[in-house]
Amino acid sequence: MPSRQTLYELAVECGEERYLVAYCNRRSRQMTLDACRQRGEAVVKVCLSARICFARRAGDGATVGKWAVRFTGRTEREAKSAGELPYIVDIAADRAQVAVA
């Protein structure tokens, strides 16, 4: 089996709600920003804010509205074996359909 690059789970969380944003190959502010930008519409719909604010230390993640954006400490492999979080793009699409109905 060929080896693959380790990917780290990036999630948004608020209270008990927690959703997968992306799996990233580096844990950094730039990767957090890039992942949120690439899924910008979904992040805005779920978090109800378009403004991302970074903490003083990179390891503390960022916030979007009341939601925390941070690396969970799990790799993609660990997440898939333990059970993946719901994907933020799917959650945003579900919420949009409920709003239309």
C-alpha positions in Angstrom: 0.0 0.0 0.0 1.5 3.4 -1.0 2.1 5.9 1.8 0.2 9.1 1.7 0.8 12.5 3.2 -0.7 13.0 6.7 -3.7 15.3 6.6 -5.0 17.1 9.7 -8.7 17.6 10.5 -9.9 21.3 10.6 -13.3 21.8 12.2 -15.7 24.6 13.3 -17.4 24.2 16.6 -19.9 26.0 18.7 -21.2 24.3 21.9 -22.1 20.7 21.0 -22.1 21.3 17.2 -19.0 20.4 15.3 -18.4 20.2 11.6 -15.6 19.3 9.3 -14.2 22.1 7.2 -11.3 20.3 5.5 -8.3 18.0 5.9 -5.1 20.0 5.5 -1.5 19.0 5.0 -0.2 21.6 7.4 -1.5 23.1 10.6 -1.1 26.8 10.1 -3.0 30.1 10.0 -2.6 30.1 6.2 -4.1 26.7 5.8 -7.0 27.7 8.1 -7.7 30.8 6.0 -7.4 29.0 2.7 -9.8 26.2 3.8 -12.3 28.7 5.1 -12.0 30.8 1.8 -12.5 27.7 -0.4 -15.6 26.8 1.5 -16.6 30.4 2.2 -20.3 30.2 1.3 -20.8 27.2 3.5 -18.8 28.7 6.4 -20.9 31.9 6.2 -24.2 30.0 6.1 -23.3 27.9 9.1 -21.4 30.4 11.2 -23.6 33.4 10.3 -20.6 35.6 9.9 -18.1 36.4 7.1 -15.4 37.7 9.4 -12.5 35.5 10.6 -10.5 36.6 13.5 -7.3 34.8 14.4 -6.1 34.2 18.0 -2.8 35.6 19.2 -1.1 32.2 19.0 -1.6 30.1 15.8 -2.4 27.0 17.9 -5.4 28.7 19.4 -7.1 28.8 16.0 -9.6 31.4 14.9 -13.2 32.4 15.3 -16.0 33.1 12.8 -18.8 34.8 14.7 -19.4 32.6 17.8 -17.8 29.6 16.1 -14.3 28.4 16.9 -12.2 27.2 13.9 -9.3 24.9 14.9 -7.4 21.8 14.2 -9.0 18.9 16.2 -5.7 17.0 16.8 -6.9 14.1 14.7 -5.5 13.0 11.4 -7.7 12.1 8.5 -7.0 8.4 9.1 -8.0 8.7 12.8 -11.1 10.6 11.9 -12.2 8.1 9.3 -11.7 5.1 11.6 -13.4 6.8 14.6 -16.2 8.4 12.6 -16.0 11.5 10.5 -17.6 14.8 11.4 -20.5 16.0 9.2 -19.0 18.1 6.3 -19.8 21.8 6.6 -20.8 22.1 2.9 -23.4 19.4 3.3 -24.8 21.1 6.5 -25.0 24.4 4.7 -26.9 22.8 1.8 -29.3 21.1 4.2 -29.9 24.4 6.0 -30.5 26.2 2.7 -33.1 23.6 1.6 -34.9 23.9 5.0 -35.0 27.7 4.6 -36.6 27.3 1.1 -39.2 24.8 2.2 
